[in-house]
Amino acid sequence: LVGRAVVTKKEVLIETVDGVEKHPRAELLSIVQGEPRERNFWSTRLSAGFSGTSGNTNQGQFNGHWDLARADQRTRTQLSYDGSFGFANDEQTVNRHIGRAHVMLFISRRFFIVPLTSEFVNDKFTNFKFRATPAAGAGVHIFDTKKVEWDAGSALGYQYTHLLSAAAGFENPKNDAFISFTTYADIDFTDDVELILEWRSSLVYTEVGLTNHFGSAKFSVEVTDIFDFEATFNFYRTENPPRREDGSQPKKNDYELIVGLALEIG
């Protein structure tokens, strides 16, 4: 149905060309803002942050994020990229690239299917030349209110791991299977202030040491209709990072704090 609408706790009222239609609130699956044109289904977001010092210590770090999303009445597709580059005293200290692809299909107001989700990682200092994790699964809206949205899901997938350097006896590249568990919460304190929390654990049951976790907390404040101020904390963990050829082992945990400005269109 297309038209101006009002949503109450019990009903959805839609002003169509044939008059006002009433439907139970429980039948509402999704809302797409704007006229039903293809361009209104798309949105993109670009954010960047930089910190640096010069003098007795020369160091700096740049973080960038970009995503492209399409959402209609039944599906949501998203592509994203996160990059981090850092140096200290003319030596590189951070070089991380993460790409993600995610497709959701809503089958009811409560349940959704994820026919494809994948993450692609290149991280020099955790020894990953390339890690890919294509998977498929399903999820549930635990609850969805005006202020809080909370989802949870699970997926089965395949993990391809190619290390930059591997100790003798470690298969490289390596092929494994995993099961992931994900939870996502979107909290709107006001119309302009938002907190997004995400956690994902991927249990690699064919090589338990490669089990990995990702957590994120993003706090944003709307400055204008298209600009937001953001502060993001990311957490990365590999349970037992494979040793390099020289015997050294990357640390299990990486922490990342990003403060920056985001541009959102759509």
N, C-alpha and C positions, 0 to 999 in steps of 0.2 A: 504494500500500500504506500502511496506517495501523497504527502501533504503535511500541513502543520499539525503538530500533535501535542497532547498533554498526557503525561503519565502520572497516575495516582497509585495509591497502594493496592487498589482493587481493579482499576480499569485503565485502558488505553483509549483515548479519544482522538480520532484522526479526521481532519477536515479535508475531504476529497472533493473532486469535481461533482460527484453525485450526492454530496451532503456529508454530514458527520456520521462516522461509523464508530461503534463501541465494541471493544473486545476485552476479555478477561486479561488481567495483568500477567497471569501465568502463561499465556500464549506468546508473550513478547520474547523473541529470540535475540534480536540485535537491532541497532539503530545506526543508520548511515546518514551523516549530516550533509546537507546540500542537495542539489538536484541530482536525479539518478543518471549522471553522466560518468563515463569511465574516469575522467580526470579527478573527480571528487572521491574516488575510491583510493587514491594514492596519497602518500605523505612521505616526507623525508626529514631527517634530523642530522645536524652536523654540530659537533661540539669540540672544543679544543682547550687545553690548559698548558701553561708553561711556568716553570720555576727555575731560577738560576742565581748563582753568586759569582763574583769575580774579585780577585785580590789575592789574599793569602791562600784561598781555596778557589779553584775554578771548577765549577760544576753546574750542571743544568739537566733538566728533563722536560721532554715534550710528550703530551698524551693527546691522541686524537680519536674521535669516534664518528662513524657515519652509519646511518641505516636507511633503508628504503622499505616501505611497507605498503601492501595493498589489502584493504579490508572491504568485504561486501557482506551481503546478508548471511552467507553460509561459510565463508572461508576467511582466513587471515594468513598472508604470506609475508615473510620478513627476511631480508638480507642485511647483514651488518658486518662492520669491520672495526676492530680496536687495535691501535698501534701505540707502542711506548718506546721511546728512545732516550737514553741518558748517558752522560759522560761525567767523569771526575778527573781533574788534572790531566786532561788530554787523553784519557783512556776510556773506552766505552764500558759502561756498567749495566746498561739495560738495552735489550733489543728483542722486543716481543711483538708478535703479530697474531691476531686471532680473528678468523672469519667465521660467521655462523649463517646457517640457512635453516628456516623453520616454516612449516606449513601446518595449519590447523583447520580441521573441518568440523563445524558444529552440527551435531546430530540431534540435539535437543537443548533446552535451556540449561540443563544440568551437566550434560556429558559432551565431550569432544574427542575426536580422533586426531592423532598426529601421524599422517602417512609418511612424513619425512622430517627429520631433524638431524643436523650434523654440525660439528665444530671442526675447524681446521687450525692447527697451531704450529707456529714456528717460533721457537724461543731459544736463543743462543745460550743463555746462561743457566737454563735448566736442561740443556743438552738435547733438545728436541729439534731435529732438522725438519721433521714433518710428522704430525699426528692427525689422523682423520678418524671421526667417530660417527659414521652414518647409522641411523637407528629409526625405528618406528614404534609407536605406542599409543596411549590413550590417557585421558585425564578427566577430572571432575571439577566443577565449580563448587567448592565447599560452601561458600556463600558469596552473594553479590548484592551489596547495598549501595546507597548513594555515596557513602563515605569510604567503604572498604570492599575490596575485591580480593578473594583468596582462592587460588587454584592449587591443585596437586595432581601429579601424574607420574607415570612410569613408562619405560621403553626398553626394548631389547635391541642390541646393536652389535656392530663389528668395529674393532679398533685396530687401525694400522699404525704402527710406531716405527719411525726411522730415526735413529739416534745420530747425532753428529760424530760421536766417538763412543765405542763400546768396548768393555773389558773382554778379555779372552774368554771364550765359552758362552758369551751371551749372544743369542740369535739376533741378528740385525740385518735387515728390518724384521719386525715381529708382527704376527697376526694373532689377534685375540678376540674373545667375545665378552660382552659385558651386559649388565642390567643397570639401568639408571633410575634414580628416584629424584623428583623435582618438586619444589614448592615455590609459589610466587604470590606475593601480596602487594597490592597497590592501595595506599592509604592517602586519602585526600583530607588534610586538616582543614583547609579552606579551598575556595575556587582557585587560589593562586599558589598554594603551598602543598607539596606532594612528597611522599616517601614511598620508594619502591624497594622491596626486599626480595631477594632471590637466593635459593640454595639448590645445588645439584650435586649428587653423589653418584659416581659411576663405578660400580663394583665389577672389576675385571676378574671373573671367576676362573679364567684359564691361566692367569698370571697375577695373583693377588697383589703382588708388590706394585703393579702398575695402576692399582685402584686410585682414582683421583677425585678431588672435590673442588667445587667452585662456589663462593659466596659473594654476594654483592649487596650493598646498601647505597641507594642514590637519593639524595635530598635535593629538591629543586624548588625554586621560587620564581614565579613568572614576573618578569620585569616589564615586558610589553607583550603585545599579541603574538610576536614571533621570537622574542628573546627570553631565555631563562638563565638564571644563575644556578649552577649545579655544584654539588660536592658529592663525590663518589668514593666509597671504600670497597676495594676488591680483595679477595682472599683466594689464593691458589695453593693446592696441596697435592703432592704425590706421595703415597704411603711409603714406598721404598724406591727412591730414584735409582735407576741403573747406574753403575759406576762407569766412569770414562776409561779410556784405554790406559791412562797413566795411573789408575787406581783411585783417583779422587771421586768424590760423590757429591752431587748437588744437594743443597739443603731441601728439606721436605716442604717448607712453607715459604711463600712469597706474599708480601703485603703491599698494597698500592693505594695511595690516597691522591685523588685528582680533584682539583678545584678549577672551574672554568666557566665559560659562557657557551650556551647552546642556541643554535638557530633552528627553528622548526617551521616547516611549511606544509600545509595541508591538514 
